[in-house]
Amino acid sequence: MKQKQTDPWRMVGVVSTIGFEIFAFILSGAWLGKRLDAHFSTNHIWLAVGLLGGLLLGLVSAVFSLISMTKD
């Protein structure tokens, strides 16, 4: 049986993709939360909700990306 070779550049790509996904979702959540705080005149409540929601969505997206990238 032939063993699967691990390419270090592929792993660098996977890790950087996952990191960028999480960062982008957190940044988007913060932006949306800040806009909602300005619209509803609240005191950073939506910013916190947006950050946590972005983190959660980023982690879920990263898990699905990791599953699809390692399926090969």
C-alpha positions as CSV (number, residue, x, y, z in Angstrom):
1,M,0.0,0.0,0.0
2,K,1.3,3.5,-0.9
3,Q,1.5,6.0,1.9
4,K,0.1,9.4,1.4
5,Q,2.9,12.1,1.3
6,T,2.1,15.3,3.2
7,D,3.1,18.5,1.3
8,P,4.2,21.3,3.7
9,W,3.1,24.0,1.3
10,R,-0.4,22.5,1.2
11,M,-0.6,22.6,5.0
12,V,0.5,26.2,5.0
13,G,-2.2,27.0,2.5
14,V,-4.8,25.2,4.6
15,V,-3.8,26.9,7.8
16,S,-3.7,30.4,6.2
17,T,-7.1,29.8,4.6
18,I,-8.7,28.8,7.9
19,G,-7.1,31.8,9.7
20,F,-8.3,34.2,7.0
21,E,-11.8,32.8,7.2
22,I,-12.0,33.3,10.9
23,F,-10.5,36.8,10.7
24,A,-12.9,37.8,7.9
25,F,-16.0,36.7,9.7
26,I,-14.9,38.4,13.0
27,L,-14.2,41.6,11.1
28,S,-17.5,41.4,9.3
29,G,-19.4,40.8,12.5
30,A,-17.7,43.7,14.2
31,W,-18.5,46.0,11.3
32,L,-22.2,44.9,11.2
33,G,-22.4,45.3,15.0
34,K,-21.0,48.7,14.9
35,R,-23.4,49.8,12.2
36,L,-26.4,48.3,14.2
37,D,-25.2,50.2,17.4
38,A,-25.1,53.4,15.4
39,H,-28.6,52.8,13.9
40,F,-30.3,51.8,17.2
41,S,-28.2,54.1,19.4
42,T,-27.2,51.3,21.7
43,N,-24.0,51.2,23.8
44,H,-21.8,48.5,22.1
45,I,-24.3,45.7,22.6
46,W,-24.5,44.8,18.9
47,L,-20.8,45.1,18.6
48,A,-20.3,42.3,21.1
49,V,-23.0,40.3,19.5
50,G,-21.4,40.8,16.1
51,L,-18.0,39.8,17.3
52,L,-19.3,36.6,19.0
53,G,-21.5,35.8,16.0
54,G,-18.6,36.3,13.6
55,L,-16.3,34.1,15.7
56,L,-18.9,31.4,15.8
57,L,-19.6,31.6,12.1
58,G,-15.9,31.7,11.3
59,L,-15.2,28.6,13.4
60,V,-18.0,26.7,11.7
61,S,-16.8,27.8,8.3
62,A,-13.3,26.8,9.1
63,V,-14.4,23.3,10.2
64,F,-16.3,22.7,7.0
65,S,-13.3,24.1,5.0
66,L,-10.9,21.8,6.8
67,I,-13.2,18.8,6.2
68,S,-13.4,19.5,2.5
69,M,-9.7,20.3,2.1
70,T,-8.5,17.1,3.8
71,K,-11.0,14.9,2.0
72,D,-8.6,14.3,-0.9
